[in-house]
Amino acid sequence: MVYELAIDVGALVAIDTHVHIEIDDDGTHSLPPTLADAASKYFKSGHERPSLDAIADLYREHKMAAVVFTVEAGTALKHVGVSSEFIAAGAARNNDVLIPFGSVDPLTGAAAVTRARMLVADHGVRGFKFHPTVQNFDPSSQEFWPLWAALEELSFPAIFHTGQTGIGSGLPGGYGMRLRLSNPMLLDDVAAAFPALQIVLAHPSVPWQEEGLAVATHKANVWMDLSGWSPKYFAPALVRQANSILQDKVMFGSDYPLLTPDRWLKDFVELDIKDEVRPKILKDNAVRLLGLSSASAGVVL
């Protein structure tokens, strides 16, 4: 498949590095009904989920691009959700605003490696998304190192959920999900073993914010996105380091549709961030991570 990005980076106000596609054209939801309902209650987001094309229209209207993805967790959830192929196809027809990331189920072993390579070669994905708590795996385990080696070889970034999750929140036993699997210190092992793999710590890593900052500071190949939390709730340490030593590694992300880009950007205006740092967080750092340029039209995989 030839996949061409047609994003005019110079015309963009921002790049949202964290957007979920939660429903496909057949009505399949990314989560089982019990989890989907609990997540809607936790985030006070209602039960409606926008279609992929509606999301593209929203970002086009806002003069923003968006990294879009699903989380494939069939083994852990016993549920076949939105596929990475669906997202890649939708991004291809909205290639002026959407940047597709794939997802593979790490618990499928060698099949996950094969699938990752296929999603790049045949479907044009430009990175990968993982959620250790939802997918029920420890990313630091050497069982999964063949997958990280393959992603390092493919030279595309990997986003990992870190910190607490609203998925499963409020359910008995949290639906069996283990928060500790999303401690960013587990990704320190991955970053050390695969120094060319660009790793994005998704979300402020509450309750492990200091750990996340330490890993991003220590490892040149570790970045952070600021999705899932309104900026007015950011910890002082996160704001301080985003303003200084991590200013070239921190990126805007909303977590849409659970948190809208409008809400995030409105509160970001009030955050004590230096004027020269704001454009880095909103767009410039993502441009570097994603390998974009002001002449992104016609990038061929």
N, C-alpha and C positions, 0 to 999 in steps of 0.2 A: 504494500500500500504506500502510495506517495501522499504524505500529509504535509500541507503547507500552512505555516502560520502567516496570517495576514494582519498582524497587530501593528498598528502605528504607535510605537512606544512614545514618541514625542508628543502625541496628541492626548495621552492618558493623564488623568489627574492622579490615579493611584492604581496599584495592583493588589488585589485581595488574594492572599496566598492560601486561604483556607475556606473553601465552599463545598458543602455536601450536596450531592444529588441523591435525594432520598426516595424518589419514586420514578419508575420508568413508564413508558407509554402504555404498557399493559396493566398498570396499576399495582405492580409489584413494589412492595416497600422494602427498604434496606434492612429493616428490623422486624422480628416477629411482632404480632399485634400487641402482646402484653408489654414488651419493651417499648414499642413506639408510643403507646398510650402513656406509660410512665415518664418517658422523656418529654412528651408534650406538657405533662403536668409539672414536671420539674422546671422546665424552661419557660413555662407560661406562654407557650408559643402557639397554642391551638393545635388542631389536628390536621389542618390543610397543609399540604406540601407543594410548592410550586414545581411545575414541569421544568425540564432542562431548558427548553426554548424560552420559557418565561424568565428564567434566571438570566439567560443570555440577553434578553431584551432589557431587563433591569440594569445590567452592567453597561450595556451599550448606551442607554439613556444617561447613565451617570458618568460616562466617559472613563470607565474603569475596565480593566481586564480581570479575570478571575481564574485561579487554579481550581479545577473541579475534580471530584473523586467520589468513590464509594469505599466501603470497607468490606472485603470479602471474608466472611467468618462462618462458612458453612459447617465446618467441623464442630466448632464450639457452640454455635447457636442452633445447629440442625435446621437451618433455614437458608434457602437460596434467595438472596436479595438482588439488588440492582447489580448488573454486571459491568465490568470495566469496558467490555466491548461496546455496550450501549453508550457509555459516557464518551468513549473515543469517537464513535460515530456522530454523536450530537455535537461534540466539540469541533469536528471536522466541518460540519455545516454552519458552525458559528465561529469560524477560526479567526475572526476579527476581534473577539473578546474572550474566548474560552481557551484555556490551556489544560489539556487532559493529563491527569495522573492515573496510573493503574493501581490495582490492589491485588495481592495474591494471598492465599491462606497458607501461612507458614507451616501449619500442622499437616499439610499434604506432602511435606518432604521434598523429594527430588522433583515431583510434579510442579511444585511452586517455582522452582528454578526454571524449568522448561516453560512454564506459563509466563513468567516475567520476561523472558527473552522473546516469546511470541508476541506479547503485548507491545513491545517496542518495535519489533521488526514488521509485524503485520498490521498493527493498529495505531502506531505513531504516538504512544504515550510518552510523556517527557519527564516522568518521575513516578514515585510510588508512595502510597499511604498505608500506614500500619497503625493498629490500635491494640497494643499488647493486652490490655484488660479485656476488651471485647473478644479478641481473637484467642485469648487464653494461652499466651506463650511468654516465656522469659527471653527477651532479645539477647541477653548476654550469654545464653547457653550455646555451647559450641555445636549443638545439634543444628542450629540455624545458620552457622557460619558459611556453608556453601551458598546460601541465598544472598548473604551480604557480599560475598566475594563476586557473585554474578552481577549484583547491582553496581558494585565498584567498577567492574569491567565495562558495564554499559554506560557509565559516566553520567548517570542521571541522579538527582537528589532523592532522598527518602525522608518523608515526614512521619514522625512517630508521635502519637498522643502521649502526653505526660501529665502527671498530676491526677487529681480527682476527676471522676466522670459523672455526668448526670445520667448516663445509660445504666439502668438497673437501680438507680437511686430510689429509696423508699419502698422497694420490694423486699419480701422476706429473704434474708441472706444476700441482699443486693443481686438477686438472680444468680447467685453463685459466682459473681465476678470478683476478682481479687485486685484491689487497688495497687498493691505493692508492685505488680508487674509493670506499672507505669511510672515507677520511680526513675527519674532521669539518670541516676547513678548507674543503672543497668546499661544505659547507652554509652557510658564512658568506656566500658569494655569494648563495645563495638567500634567506637571512634578510634580507640587506640590500636585495635587489630586491623582496621581498614582505613588508613589515613587519607586515601583518595576518595572515599565515600562521603559525600556531603550530606550531613544529617541535620534535620530541622526538628528541634524540640517544640512541639505544638502546645500552645497555651502557656500562660503563667503556670508554673509547675506546683501549684498549691497541693499539699502542704510542704513540698520540697523545693520551694523557690530558691533558697540559697544553694542547694545542690545543683539545680539547673543552671544558675548563673556561674557556678564554679566550673561546670563541664564546658559551657560555652566559652568561658574565658580561657581555659586551659588548652582546649583542643581547637586548632585552626579550622578543622573541618566541621565544626558544630555551629549551627545557627539557631535562632529562636523566632517563632511567630507569636503574635500577641492576641491570638483569637480566643473566643469563648468567654471573655471577660470584658465588661465595659472598662475603658481606661481609668475611670474615676475610682476603681477598686484596685488598681495596681499597687503592689507593695512599694514602699519608698526605695528599697534596695534595687528593685527592677527599674524604676524610673531613673535612679541615679546612674546605674550602669548603662542603660540605654542612651543616656545623655553623654556618656564618656567612653569607657573602654569597649563597650559593645555596640557603639553607634553604627558600625559598618556591618553588623551581623543580625540586627533585629528588624523584623518586618511586620507590616500591617496584615492582619487576618481577621475576619469577622466571625466565622463559624456559622454563616448563613446556611439555612434559614432559621437556626436557633437564636442567632443574634444578627440583627440587620446591619449592613454596612453604614446606613444612615445613623443609627444609634451609636455605633463605634466611633465614627468620624466626628459626630457632634460632641462627644465627651473627650475625644482626643484634642480638640481645639482648646479645651480648658486645662489640659495636662501641662505641667511645667517642663516642656521640652524646648531646647534651643532652636532658634529659627533655622540654623544651618543643618540641624539634625532631622528636622521634620521631613524634608523631601527624601532623605535616605530611608526612613522608616516606611513612608507611604509608597515609594516606588523604586528608588535607585538600587537599594540592596537586593530587591527581588529581580531586577533586571540583570544584575551580575550573577545571582544564583542560578537563574533560569537560562542564562546564556542568550538573552535578548539583546537587541540594539535598536537604535533609532531607525534602522533600516531592516526591521524584522520581516517584512513581507518577503515571501519566497524562500523561507527557510525550509529545506527539504530533508526529511529523514530517509 
